[in-house]
Each structure stands twice: as C-alpha cells, then as structure tokens.
C-alpha cells in the first residue's frame, strides 16, 4: 500500500501511545477496521504489520554506534534486519513458511485473537491452592492478571513463579513429610473423584456415534469466535449459551472415540478436553452476559463510549466473579469478591 494510502489506525486513534497501546485495545481496533471493510488478504480479515520503520530505526542506531554511514541504505537495512531477526527471527521464519512472503521486506498480515478468560486458580502467598499440597503456577493462577493481559506478562509470571518462588515454597511444604509413608486413597473424596472420571470415560467410549471429536471442537470454536469473542453483545451471548448446550448434548450422544480406554488413546484425551471446553465455553458466555460493562479484555458492544472505547461500571462491577459448579453451567452460582484498592485510585485510563 502506497504511503499516501495507508491508514496508521492506532497512531490515528491513540496519538499518545500509537502502536504501544495494550493488546486488547489494539485487537479491537484491528477488528473494527476489518469489520468496516478495510481489511487486507483475500478474506479481508487481516491488517498489515510493517517492520520497515523499525528496521530503519535499529539500523541507523547501529550504524552510529559502529561509526558507519547512516545514509548508506544497504548498510542500514542489513544492520536493522539483523537486530529484528535477533528478536523475532523464529516468528518471521514461521510466518514466511506459512504465507510464502518475506516479512522483513513485505508487511506481515495479522489478525487478532481473543483471551476468553483472564483469571485463574486462587493461590496463597506460597502459590498453593485451597487444596493442601496442590500448587498452581504461571498462567494457571490468578496472581498477576486483572481484567486484562499485557504482552509478555505470561512469560514474566512463569519465570517468577517457576524460578524464584516455587523451588522454595514447595520444598518447604514437603520438608516435614520426608518420612511420611504411603497415603491411603480409601477416602470418599478420592473414590468420588475416581468414579466421576471413570463414568465420563465410559460415557465417551460407549457413545458409538459417527462424529469425530474435532467436529464438535470446531463447532464450539466457531460459536466462541463469533459470539463470545473480542466484541460481545446480549443477543449473541444468549444464543451462544443455547447453542453450546445443544452441542454438548449432541457430543455425548454422537461422538466417536476410536480405540479403547486402556493404554494411550490421544482421541480419548482430546474428547475429555473438548468436554471441558463445552462446559467452560457456556460458562464464559454466562459470565460475559452478567457483566454489563466493558472492562479490560471484556468488551460489550452495548457498553461503549461515543468514540468506541470501553465503558466501565466501577460502581456495580468492581469485583472478581467466581462461579460455583452445580452440575451444569446454566446452574452455576455466582460468588463475588470485591476489589479493594488501598494504594491506588480506581480510574479509567485514556490512551488518546
């Protein structure tokens, strides 16, 4: 696209931050451009990510450090490309292999995805869950994420938990039990858990349907993408709950899981994960429907400002939602954990 015909939409909409806005904002802005008919690619579902300016900037910086001619375009491009390759080389290789275009020369075509959930399992200071001896680290726990995610925060959390916390806390927890003998599994809780898993495995293996697991996985994915994605609305969320419940019913009646339950069976493992997804997907839609605001990665089309930005409702929704399992997602019971701010004032950011 010629320079004069380009729309640097992030720089235009958010002059204070440009393309450094949080990724939920950048994602919605990219989706809005595609929905408005300005997308590229044959599908119209992509925008360009151009590394040309970054390559030139890095190249000139390196040229100055090396006392080379900053006006020598070939030198600048070579130095800049080397810097970008050191940061993103593996990603660029994958992109070129898939698209058959050189991203160092031709802008990359990208389209945003969605984080369906931001939270995780509750843990204490030592990263232990409410189950004694069961620890959760990285993205599996809630500790470093609020209603949003920032780039590389998952990596940060994995490193912090895995390198600096867990090696000490789990060892400390286990140290008094060094002489503990075999622990009996003859408890009602263990028996119930085992029976539940065996019952689910038998239900999947005995379905004898004619539809593969991937059939249901893709149907669920399409509903989640279309109706529980980056931009949600009341109608779509209501429809999603009904449609996912119907898929789940069809899944247990008509899924086909080859092989046996004894030994390694990847399709059975996949089927059990899809069974989880079918429950979680419906619960995500239920949760998004009850939260009548737009906040962080959750964006309801009914709750936005005149210029299309998120419209929060801190008076009514400044809480973490935790849903208690009652057998079916539709029967889940909401528990609220109020957000308390002692050292910062609760305000909305502006990236304009």
N, C-alpha and C positions, 0 to 999 in steps of 0.2 A: 504494500500500500504506500503510495507516494506520501511524503511528509505532510504536504498540504491537505491531504485527505484523511489523515489519521485523527482519531479521537482518543487522546490520552484521558480516559474517563475517570480514573482515580485521581489524577492530578487536577482535573477539572472540578470534580465534585468535592474533593478534600484537599484544597491547596496547602493547608498547614502540614499535612502528613504525606500527601501524594500516595505513592505505592507502598508506603510503610504502615498503612492502616492495618488493624487486626484482621485476621483472615476471614472472620465471619462477615465483616463489612465488605472486604474485597470480593468475597464469594458472591454475596448478594448483588453487588454492583455488576459483576461479570454476568450473572444470570439475567439481571434486568436488561442489559444490552442485548443479550441473545434473544430474550423473550420479545424485545422491541423490534427484532428483525435485523439487527446489525451484527449477528454472529458470522463467523467465517467457517470454512470447511464445507463439505457437501451437505452436512446435516444442519449447518447454521448454529450448532451447539459448541462453539469454541470462540475464544478471543486470543489475540496474539500476545505473547510474552517475548519482548525483544531485548536481547542481551547486548545489542550493539553499543549502546551508550556506556554500559558497564565495562565492556571490553576496552573501549577507548579510554575511559577514565582510569582504569587499572593500568593500561599500557603507558599512558603519559606519566603516571606516577612512578612506574618502574623505570621509565626512560630517564626521568630526572635523577632518580637515585643512582642509576648506572652511568650518568653523565653522557647519555646518548641524545640524538637529535629527536626532540619531541614532535617535529614536523615531518619526520620520516614515517609515513603511514604504514609501510610494511613492518617496520620495527615495532611501532606502537601496537599494531594488531597482533603481532606474534607474542609480545610480552603480555598483553591483556588477555589473549586467549589462554596462555599458559596459567595465568592466575585463576581464571574462571574454571579451567579444566581441573585445577588442583582442588577446587571447592565442590564442583558439581559434575566431574568427569563421568562418574558411573551413571548418573541420571541421564546425562546427554547421550551416552552410549546406548542406553535402553531406548530412549526416545528415537534415536536415529535408526535403530534396528526395527522398531515398530512402524515408524512413519516413512522411513527412507528419505529423510531430509536432514541436512547438517544444521543443527541448532546454533552453531557458532556463526553461521552465515545467514540462515533463514530464521525468522522469528518462530518460536515454538507455538503450537496451537494447544491451548489448555482449556479445561472446563472444570469448575469447582465441584467438590463432593460435599457431603454433609456429615457432621458428627451427630449421631442420633441421641447420644447421652453424654453428659459432661461429668457426672459424678462417679462414684464407685463405692466400694465396701467401706464401712466405718472402721477406723483403726485408732488405737490409742497412741500415746507418745512413742511407744516402742514398736509400732506398726503391727500390733496384734489385734485381731478382730474380737468380736464378742464371744467367739468360741476359743476357750483357753488352748494355747498351743498352735492355733491356726493364724499364720501371719499373711498379710497381703501387701505387696509392694508394687511400685510403678503405677501404671495407669489403672491397675485393679483396685486401688484405694482412692479415696476422695481428697486426700490432704492438700494437694497443690492446685486444684482446679475449682473455680466457682462456676458461674453460668457461661463461661467461655473458655477457650483454649488459645494459647499463643503459640506461635511457631517454635518448635524445639522444646516446649515445656515437658512433653512426654519423655524425651531423652534426658532432660535435666532430672526429672523425678526418678527415672530408672537408675541413673547414676548415683543420685543422692541416697536413695533407699538401698540400692544394692551394694554400693561401695562403702558408704560411711555410716549407715545405721544398722541394717540387718545383721552384718557379721558380728556385731557386738551384742545386740539385744537378744537374738535367738540363742546365742551361746550362753548368755546369762540366764535365759529362761530354762535351758536344758541342763545346766550345771548341777542343780540339786537332784536331778533324776538320773544321774550317771549310773546308779546302782539299781534303778527300778527294773523289775522283772517284766515278763510278758503281761500285757494289759488285756484283760478279758473283753471279748466282743459280745458277751452274753448280756447285753443290756437292751431294754426295749427300744431305746432311740436308735441303736445300731440295727437291730432287727427290722424296725420300721423302714429305715433308710434303704437297707438291702432289699427288702420286699418291694419297695416302690420302684427301684431300678429294675429289678427282675420283671416286675409287672409291665413296665414300659417296654423293655426289650421284647418280651413275649408278644405284646400288642403289635409291635412293629414287624416282627418276624412272621406273625400269623395273619397279617392283613391280606397277603396273597393278591395284592392289587396289580395293576398293569401300568402304573405311572412311576417313573424313576424319581428319586429324591430331588434331583436337580429341577424337575418340572415344578415342584412346589417352592423350591428355593427361589427360582426366577420369578414366579408369580408374586411371591411375597416381596421380592426386591422391587418389582415394578410398582406395586402399591405404595411401598415406603418412599420410593423415589418421587412418585407423582403427588402423593397426598400428605406425606409426613416429612418432607424434605426441607430445603432451605427456607421456603416460604410456605406457611400452612394457613388454612382457614377453617372455619367451623364446619362448613359443608363437607370438605374433603376429609377432615378428621373423623367425623361421624361415619362417613362412607367407609373409611379405612377400617374402623373397628368392626363393622358388619362384614366386610369382605374378608378380613383376616380370620375372623371366627369361622366363616364358611370354609376357607381354605384349610384351617386346622381340622375341621370335621372331616373334610374330604381326604386329608392327609392320612388320618388313622384308619380310614376305610379302604383307601385305594392305593396306598404307597406300595411299591415293590422293592424289597430289600433282598438282594441275592445272597447266597452263601448261608452260613449258619451263625448262631450266637456263640459258638465255641471257637476260640482262636481269633486270629487277626481278621477283622472284617471292616475295611475302611468305609464301605457304604452304610453299615450299621452305625458306625461312629458319626458319619455325616448326618444320617437320619435323626440321631439323637440331638445333634446340634441344631438342625433345622426345626425340630420340635421345640427347642428352647427359643429359637428366633421367632417362631409363630406366637409364643406367649409374650415375649418381650416386645415384639412389634406392636401388638394390640395394646399393651400397657403403655408404650411410648405415645401412641395416639391418644389414649385416655388421659395421660398426664398433660400432653400438649393442649388438649381441649379444655382442661380445667383451668389452665393458666392464661387468664385473659389479659395478656400484656405481651410486649416484645422485649426480650432481655437476653443479652449475650448471643449464644447460638440459636436461641428460640425466637423465631420471628413469625408473628401472626399478622396476616395481611390486614385484618380489621383494626390493628393497633399499631399505626404508624403515623408519623407527622406528615404535614402537608408536602414536605420535600422528600418523603420516602424513607425517613430514618426511624429507628426503633423507638417505640413509645412505651416506656416503663411505667409500672404502677407500684411504686415502693410502699405505698400505704397499705395495699391489700395483698401484695405478693412477695414481701421481703422475708421469705422463708425457704428452706430446703424441703422438698417433697419426698417423702419415703412411703412406699406403698406396701402394705402388709398382704402377703399371699393368702388367698382364701379358696384356692382350687381353680378358679378361672380369672383371667384378667378383668373381666367385667365386674367381678365381685370384690376386687382388691379394695382395701380400706386405706384411706389417706391419713398419714400422720405428718404433722408439720413441725419442723424445727426452726424456730425463729432465728433470724440473723441478727447478731448483736455486734455493734461497731463501737469499740471503746476508744480507739486511737485515730480513726479516720472518720470523716464525714461522708455520709452516703449521698453521692451526687452522680449525675449523668455526665459522661464525657462528651465532648464535641470534637470531631476531627476536621471540622470545616477550616 
